């Protein structure tokens, strides 16, 4: 397997189930580190809207809660799911992880190392940092937290990748 793809990573869903990211093969992904007590938390609603916009396409949002910034994710387990569902979350929510520093989850270490992913080096500076992954499992872009999920910038890039034929 190409080691510049996200499909090399196993992740844990909030219910404890381990899955491999290859389950999302042939889908465009927006991977976001989330937090329930952040000024950007209203973006959960915008993520729901974005998912609805592309509901008939090969698109998915993957949420990875993190407490790395200001202790803004104090919730654990099903409390995180319930909180996200209060915004109408219609996308998978994974177990709370570290997204920066020496204890960062391997997926996020991959995002932060251009040598590993072949494309970019981006470490989240805060909650709601977004990574865009193409249908082949390659990192294609990232967006800072202040870029809203339903911004034209993100929508156009998703549209462009969805239109790409393999």
MOCORQUI-V471315 format. One record per residue. N is the residue number from 1. RES is the residue in one small letter. SS is DSSP state (2 for helix, 1 for strand, 0 for the rest). PSI is psi in whole degrees, -180 to 180 (none if undefined). Layout:
n={N;N}
res={RES;RES}
ss={SS;SS}
psi={PSI;PSI}
This chain:
n={1;2;3;4;5;6;7;8;9;10;11;12;13;14;15;16;17;18;19;20;21;22;23;24;25;26;27;28;29;30;31;32;33;34;35;36;37;38;39;40;41;42;43;44;45;46;47;48;49;50;51;52;53;54;55;56;57;58;59;60;61;62;63;64;65;66;67;68;69;70;71;72;73;74;75;76;77;78;79;80;81;82;83;84;85;86;87;88;89;90;91;92;93;94;95;96;97;98;99;100;101;102;103;104;105;106;107;108;109;110;111;112;113;114;115;116;117;118;119;120;121;122;123;124;125;126;127;128;129;130;131;132;133;134;135;136;137;138;139;140;141;142;143;144;145;146;147;148;149;150;151;152;153;154;155;156;157;158;159;160;161;162;163;164;165;166}
res={x;x;x;x;x;x;x;x;x;x;x;x;x;x;x;x;x;x;x;x;x;x;x;x;x;x;x;x;x;x;x;x;x;x;x;x;x;x;x;x;x;x;x;x;x;x;x;x;x;x;x;x;x;x;x;x;x;x;x;x;x;x;x;x;x;x;x;x;x;x;x;x;x;x;x;x;x;x;x;x;x;x;x;x;x;x;x;x;x;x;x;x;x;x;x;x;x;x;x;x;x;x;x;x;x;x;x;x;x;x;x;x;x;x;x;x;x;x;x;x;x;x;x;x;x;x;x;x;x;x;x;x;x;x;x;x;x;x;x;x;x;x;x;x;x;x;x;x;x;x;x;x;x;x;x;x;x;x;x;x;x;x;x;x;x;x}
ss={0;0;0;0;0;2;2;2;0;1;1;1;1;0;0;0;0;1;1;1;2;2;2;2;0;0;0;1;1;1;1;1;1;1;0;0;0;0;0;0;0;0;2;2;2;2;2;2;2;2;2;2;2;0;0;0;0;0;1;1;1;1;1;1;1;1;0;0;0;0;0;0;0;0;0;0;2;2;2;2;2;2;2;2;2;0;0;0;0;0;0;1;1;1;1;1;1;0;0;0;0;0;0;0;0;2;2;2;2;2;2;0;0;2;2;2;2;0;0;0;0;0;0;0;0;0;0;0;0;1;1;1;1;0;0;0;0;0;1;1;1;1;1;0;0;0;0;0;0;0;0;2;2;2;2;2;2;2;2;2;2;2;2;0;0;0}
psi={143;122;6;12;153;-11;-6;-7;137;139;162;126;165;-24;3;-10;129;133;160;141;-10;-14;-18;18;144;15;148;133;143;112;127;133;125;167;143;-19;35;153;-23;0;-34;-15;-17;-42;-39;-34;-40;-45;-42;-44;-42;-38;-37;26;-29;14;171;72;140;149;135;122;128;96;145;144;21;-18;106;20;34;4;78;-16;159;154;-130;-23;-35;-46;-48;-41;-49;-38;-25;-19;0;19;124;34;159;140;128;174;150;133;171;139;0;161;-177;-22;14;147;145;-35;-43;-29;-39;-45;-33;2;104;-32;-34;-47;-9;3;-48;167;106;121;131;135;-16;-179;154;32;137;137;133;129;134;178;-21;-6;14;140;129;-28;171;160;135;161;-33;-10;113;143;-35;20;154;-32;-49;-45;-44;-40;-39;-47;-46;-44;-40;-32;-21;130;141;none}
